[in-house]
């Protein structure tokens, strides 16, 4: 697979990861562009890796971690409500907004483990190899992250439909979600 083909096939998935890690469409686009630029410069090495997508995803994660460290050192903390993209079709769902805000309240390492586990369906061993930590550290980070998310975003039962109301009682599934 050449670089252009890789970008065409995998950039959407990589963008979703960047978006969840940054909370901003603009930051996610910048992050992905920088990651793809690094991958392009070293494509000969990336292309022969066991999984080029995992290699580039690792670049995205590293760049996101670096970005958050720089913000932390500078004492900045972006207001996540201002970063939400108004064109995002999920923006209308309050629960998703609460979940994204709760994710961004997690430390970056914990957030990364949660995102890789649930967004990319990666197992403990694969996440451990990607982040260069032990599988037990992955399980610990995941358990602690989920516990924090559960307290930050309390589960609530959906309202019962009114008689004659034929609208779905659960959230719709969107393609690519």
C-alpha positions in Angstrom: 0.0 0.0 0.0 1.4 3.4 -0.9 1.0 6.5 1.3 -1.8 8.1 -0.7 -3.9 4.9 -0.5 -3.2 4.6 3.2 -4.4 8.2 3.8 -7.5 7.6 1.8 -8.4 4.4 3.7 -7.4 5.2 7.3 -7.4 9.0 7.8 -11.1 9.0 9.0 -10.4 6.5 11.7 -7.2 8.3 12.7 -9.1 11.7 12.8 -11.7 10.2 15.2 -8.9 9.3 17.5 -7.4 12.7 17.3 -10.7 14.4 17.8 -11.5 12.4 20.9 -8.1 13.0 22.3 -8.1 16.8 21.7 -11.8 17.7 21.9 -11.5 20.1 19.0 -11.9 19.6 15.2 -9.2 22.2 14.5 -6.7 20.7 16.9 -7.6 17.2 15.6 -7.0 18.2 12.0 -3.7 19.8 13.0 -2.7 16.8 15.0 -3.6 14.4 12.2 -1.8 16.5 9.6 1.3 16.5 11.7 1.2 12.8 12.2 0.6 12.1 8.5 3.5 14.4 7.6 5.8 12.4 10.0 4.5 9.2 8.6 5.1 10.3 5.0 8.7 11.3 5.7 9.3 7.8 7.0 6.9 5.9 4.9 9.5 3.2 4.0 9.7 2.3 7.6 6.0 2.7 8.3 4.9 0.6 5.3 6.9 -2.4 6.5 5.6 -2.3 10.0 3.2 -5.0 11.2 0.4 -2.5 11.2 1.0 0.9 9.5 -2.3 2.2 11.0 -1.1 1.2 14.6 2.2 2.9 13.8 0.6 6.2 12.8 -2.0 5.9 15.6 1.0 5.8 18.0 2.3 9.0 16.4 -1.1 10.6 16.9 -1.2 9.5 20.6 2.4 10.8 21.2 1.6 14.2 19.6 -1.6 14.5 21.6 0.3 13.7 24.8 3.0 16.3 23.9 0.3 18.9 23.3 -1.4 18.3 26.6 2.0 18.4 28.4 2.8 21.8 26.8 -0.6 23.1 27.8 -0.2 21.9 31.4 3.3 23.4 31.6 2.1 26.7 30.3 -0.8 26.6 32.9 -3.4 26.7 30.2 -6.5 24.6 30.3 -8.8 25.1 27.3 -12.5 25.5 27.9 -13.8 22.3 26.3 -17.3 23.8 25.8 -15.7 26.4 23.5 -13.9 23.7 21.5 -16.9 21.7 20.5 -17.5 21.8 16.8 -21.0 23.2 16.0 -21.2 21.0 12.8 -20.8 17.8 14.8 -24.1 15.9 14.5 -23.6 14.4 18.0 -23.6 17.9 19.5 -27.3 17.7 19.9 -27.0 14.8 22.3 -26.3 16.2 25.7 -25.0 12.9 27.0 -22.3 12.7 24.4 -21.2 16.2 25.3 -21.0 15.3 29.0 -19.0 12.2 28.1 -16.5 14.0 26.0 -16.0 16.6 28.7 -15.6 13.8 31.3 -13.1 12.1 29.0 -11.1 15.4 28.8 -11.1 15.6 32.6 -9.2 12.4 32.8 -5.4 12.4 32.8 -4.0 12.0 29.3 -2.7 8.5 29.9 -6.0 7.2 31.3 -7.9 8.9 28.5 -5.7 7.4 25.9 -6.2 3.9 27.3 -10.0 4.4 27.4 -10.1 5.7 23.8 -7.9 3.0 22.4 -9.9 0.3 24.2 -13.4 1.5 23.2 -12.8 3.4 20.0 -10.3 1.1 18.4 -11.4 -2.2 20.1 -7.8 -2.8 21.2 -7.1 -5.4 23.8 -4.9 -5.0 26.9 -1.8 -6.4 25.3 -2.1 -4.4 22.1 -2.6 -1.1 24.1 0.3 -2.0 26.3 2.6 -2.5 23.2 1.3 0.7 21.7 1.9 2.8 24.8 4.9 0.9 26.0 3.4 0.1 29.4 2.5 -3.2 31.0 -0.8 -4.9 30.4 -1.6 -4.6 34.1 -1.0 -0.9 33.9 -3.5 -0.8 31.0 -6.1 -2.7 33.0 -5.6 -0.4 36.0 -5.8 2.8 33.9 -8.9 1.4 32.2 -10.6 0.5 35.4 -9.8 3.8 37.1 -10.8 5.7 34.0 -14.2 4.0 33.7 -14.8 4.5 37.4 -14.2 8.2 37.0 -16.4 8.4 33.9 -19.2 6.6 35.8 -19.2 9.2 38.5 -18.8 12.1 36.1 -21.6 11.0 33.8 -24.3 9.3 35.9 -26.5 6.9 34.0 -30.0 8.0 33.6 -32.9 6.0 32.3 -34.4 7.4 29.1 -37.8 8.9 29.5 -40.7 6.6 28.7 -42.4 7.4 25.4 -45.8 9.1 25.5 -48.7 7.0 24.3 -48.8 7.0 20.5 -45.2 8.3 20.3 -43.4 6.1 17.8 -40.0 7.8 18.1 -37.1 5.5 19.1 -36.4 5.3 22.9 -32.7 4.8 22.4 -30.0 7.0 20.7 -29.7 6.4 17.0 -26.6 4.6 15.7 -24.7 6.8 13.3 -22.5 5.4 10.5 -18.9 5.4 11.5 -19.6 5.8 15.2 
